[in-house]
């Protein structure tokens, strides 16, 4: 079984976000980047599925040279090899096209992504990959098992759970519960230095979107506390000040 795992290089959640060039560029100065947590879940499950010589796991990232520390972490966690598409990820469409192109040239049984990246929270890449490769795609899954040439996935729906049995190949966007993120041990860190990390050129992709500007959320307003036994006062405030009723 060959598994491809898409990984993103994202700012740490404690990062203070600022912008430059008239709010058109994300300011990376002093920012600590990490492996996207949802992608780390996908990678951890992929490694579990191939344990005992049952297959291989390839990590793929669309990014410039500054993402290689994150890719090496994926290798330290347990990926067998990695690929970096040498380009700045413009948007989800661009990323999906690059990954799809590589996947077409290297047949994979299973392609995993995180449910979303924690910087843009778009949840688009998995679905786009399925369409570009003309294979099934399912998100957001909470469980993934494999038997033979099929995978069984579970996801939450309104009022219950949905269980799907899908033949290979397919794409799945993983969420919490699929696996516990693995912590690299010393052996993994040392072996990551010698594992293959192949850098390939990006394919040309038609651009459909453009970032005009970024905006930070409005600062939080003042909070008024209302005692639990003053429901009438709460209703009045919601009506006259918050104007939500």
Secondary structure, 3 states (H helix, E strand, C coil): CEEEEECCEEECCCCCCCEECCCCEECCCCCCEEECHHHHHHHHHHHHHCCCCCCEEEEEEEECHHHHHHHHHHHHHCCCEEEEEECCCCCHHHHHHHHHHHHHHCCCCEEEEECCCCCCCCCCHHHHHHHHHCCEEEEEECEEEEECCEEEEEEEECCEEEEEEEECCEEEEECCCCCCCCCCCHHHHHHHCCCCEEEEECCCCCCCCCCCCCCCCCCCCCCCCCCCCCHHHHHHHHHHCCCCC
